[in-house]
Amino acid sequence: MTTNADTLLIRPFEDADEAAVVRLWQACDLTRPWNDPHRDIDRKRGVHRELFLVGTLGAEIVAVAMGGYDGHRGWVYYVGTDPAYRRRGYATVLFRAIEERLIALGCPKVLLMVRETNLQAADFYRSIGYAQDPVVLFGKRLIPDQ
């Protein structure tokens, strides 16, 4: 567990966190109709669960990030900080915690996706050392959530 001066506690996701995490993702506009967040959480429960982190102040979840590692690259998804708690360094603390865990697994590089319209998120990632890679992302849904 990791803490900063404002007593943000970083810990792994627990089953009892699900409703609060989904509410936070919704407040951060991270959910989409084609991705059921509850199904995404169910899927994550079985794969590198220790990379699914929440940041809490007391009993309140104020930040969340879902990390993954496939043995080649790490990924970070569903990163959000409650809008009422932004600009306090919580997302940075959360990202450092995920990076530490990925490094401990031997992960050489971490990737994340940002919607091209989310300029605020892109600015944040640049501020913590991430750079835009010259790639085009392709995707194909194999199992529909709807």
Contacts in CASP RR format, 6 or more apart in sequence:
PFRMAT RR
TARGET T0000
AUTHOR 0000-0000-0000
METHOD contacts of the structure
MODEL  1
MTTNADTLLIRPFEDADEAAVVRLWQACDLTRPWNDPHRDIDRKRGVHRE
LFLVGTLGAEIVAVAMGGYDGHRGWVYYVGTDPAYRRRGYATVLFRAIEE
RLIALGCPKVLLMVRETNLQAADFYRSIGYAQDPVVLFGKRLIPDQ
1 9 0 8 1.000
1 10 0 8 1.000
1 11 0 8 1.000
2 9 0 8 1.000
2 10 0 8 1.000
2 93 0 8 1.000
2 96 0 8 1.000
2 97 0 8 1.000
2 100 0 8 1.000
3 9 0 8 1.000
3 10 0 8 1.000
4 89 0 8 1.000
4 90 0 8 1.000
4 93 0 8 1.000
6 57 0 8 1.000
6 88 0 8 1.000
6 90 0 8 1.000
7 57 0 8 1.000
7 58 0 8 1.000
8 55 0 8 1.000
8 56 0 8 1.000
8 57 0 8 1.000
8 62 0 8 1.000
8 63 0 8 1.000
8 88 0 8 1.000
8 90 0 8 1.000
8 93 0 8 1.000
9 55 0 8 1.000
9 56 0 8 1.000
9 57 0 8 1.000
9 58 0 8 1.000
10 53 0 8 1.000
10 54 0 8 1.000
10 55 0 8 1.000
10 93 0 8 1.000
10 94 0 8 1.000
10 97 0 8 1.000
11 53 0 8 1.000
11 54 0 8 1.000
11 55 0 8 1.000
11 56 0 8 1.000
12 49 0 8 1.000
12 50 0 8 1.000
12 52 0 8 1.000
12 53 0 8 1.000
12 54 0 8 1.000
13 21 0 8 1.000
13 41 0 8 1.000
13 44 0 8 1.000
13 49 0 8 1.000
13 52 0 8 1.000
13 53 0 8 1.000
13 54 0 8 1.000
13 64 0 8 1.000
15 45 0 8 1.000
17 54 0 8 1.000
17 61 0 8 1.000
18 38 0 8 1.000
18 41 0 8 1.000
20 60 0 8 1.000
20 61 0 8 1.000
21 37 0 8 1.000
21 41 0 8 1.000
21 54 0 8 1.000
21 61 0 8 1.000
21 64 0 8 1.000
22 31 0 8 1.000
22 37 0 8 1.000
22 38 0 8 1.000
22 41 0 8 1.000
24 61 0 8 1.000
24 62 0 8 1.000
24 63 0 8 1.000
24 64 0 8 1.000
24 80 0 8 1.000
24 82 0 8 1.000
25 31 0 8 1.000
25 37 0 8 1.000
25 64 0 8 1.000
25 78 0 8 1.000
25 80 0 8 1.000
26 37 0 8 1.000
27 82 0 8 1.000
27 83 0 8 1.000
28 80 0 8 1.000
28 81 0 8 1.000
28 82 0 8 1.000
28 83 0 8 1.000
30 78 0 8 1.000
30 79 0 8 1.000
30 80 0 8 1.000
31 37 0 8 1.000
33 146 0 8 1.000
34 141 0 8 1.000
34 144 0 8 1.000
34 145 0 8 1.000
34 146 0 8 1.000
35 145 0 8 1.000
36 145 0 8 1.000
36 146 0 8 1.000
37 78 0 8 1.000
39 145 0 8 1.000
40 66 0 8 1.000
40 78 0 8 1.000
41 52 0 8 1.000
44 52 0 8 1.000
44 66 0 8 1.000
47 68 0 8 1.000
48 67 0 8 1.000
48 68 0 8 1.000
48 69 0 8 1.000
50 101 0 8 1.000
51 66 0 8 1.000
51 67 0 8 1.000
51 68 0 8 1.000
51 69 0 8 1.000
51 98 0 8 1.000
51 101 0 8 1.000
51 102 0 8 1.000
52 65 0 8 1.000
52 66 0 8 1.000
52 67 0 8 1.000
53 64 0 8 1.000
53 65 0 8 1.000
53 66 0 8 1.000
53 67 0 8 1.000
53 94 0 8 1.000
53 97 0 8 1.000
53 98 0 8 1.000
53 101 0 8 1.000
54 61 0 8 1.000
54 63 0 8 1.000
54 64 0 8 1.000
55 61 0 8 1.000
55 62 0 8 1.000
55 63 0 8 1.000
55 64 0 8 1.000
55 90 0 8 1.000
55 93 0 8 1.000
55 94 0 8 1.000
56 62 0 8 1.000
57 85 0 8 1.000
61 82 0 8 1.000
62 81 0 8 1.000
62 82 0 8 1.000
62 84 0 8 1.000
62 85 0 8 1.000
62 90 0 8 1.000
63 80 0 8 1.000
63 81 0 8 1.000
63 82 0 8 1.000
63 85 0 8 1.000
63 90 0 8 1.000
63 91 0 8 1.000
63 93 0 8 1.000
63 94 0 8 1.000
64 78 0 8 1.000
64 79 0 8 1.000
64 80 0 8 1.000
64 94 0 8 1.000
65 76 0 8 1.000
65 77 0 8 1.000
65 78 0 8 1.000
65 79 0 8 1.000
65 80 0 8 1.000
65 91 0 8 1.000
65 94 0 8 1.000
65 95 0 8 1.000
65 98 0 8 1.000
66 76 0 8 1.000
66 77 0 8 1.000
66 78 0 8 1.000
66 79 0 8 1.000
67 74 0 8 1.000
67 75 0 8 1.000
67 76 0 8 1.000
67 77 0 8 1.000
67 98 0 8 1.000
67 102 0 8 1.000
68 74 0 8 1.000
68 75 0 8 1.000
68 76 0 8 1.000
68 77 0 8 1.000
68 102 0 8 1.000
69 75 0 8 1.000
69 102 0 8 1.000
69 105 0 8 1.000
69 107 0 8 1.000
71 105 0 8 1.000
71 107 0 8 1.000
73 107 0 8 1.000
73 108 0 8 1.000
73 109 0 8 1.000
73 110 0 8 1.000
73 111 0 8 1.000
74 102 0 8 1.000
74 107 0 8 1.000
74 109 0 8 1.000
74 110 0 8 1.000
74 111 0 8 1.000
75 110 0 8 1.000
75 111 0 8 1.000
75 112 0 8 1.000
76 95 0 8 1.000
76 98 0 8 1.000
76 110 0 8 1.000
76 111 0 8 1.000
76 112 0 8 1.000
77 112 0 8 1.000
77 113 0 8 1.000
79 91 0 8 1.000
79 94 0 8 1.000
79 95 0 8 1.000
79 112 0 8 1.000
79 121 0 8 1.000
80 91 0 8 1.000
81 90 0 8 1.000
81 91 0 8 1.000
81 94 0 8 1.000
91 124 0 8 1.000
92 128 0 8 1.000
95 128 0 8 1.000
98 110 0 8 1.000
99 110 0 8 1.000
102 110 0 8 1.000
111 133 0 8 1.000
112 125 0 8 1.000
112 130 0 8 1.000
113 137 0 8 1.000
114 121 0 8 1.000
114 122 0 8 1.000
114 125 0 8 1.000
115 121 0 8 1.000
122 132 0 8 1.000
END
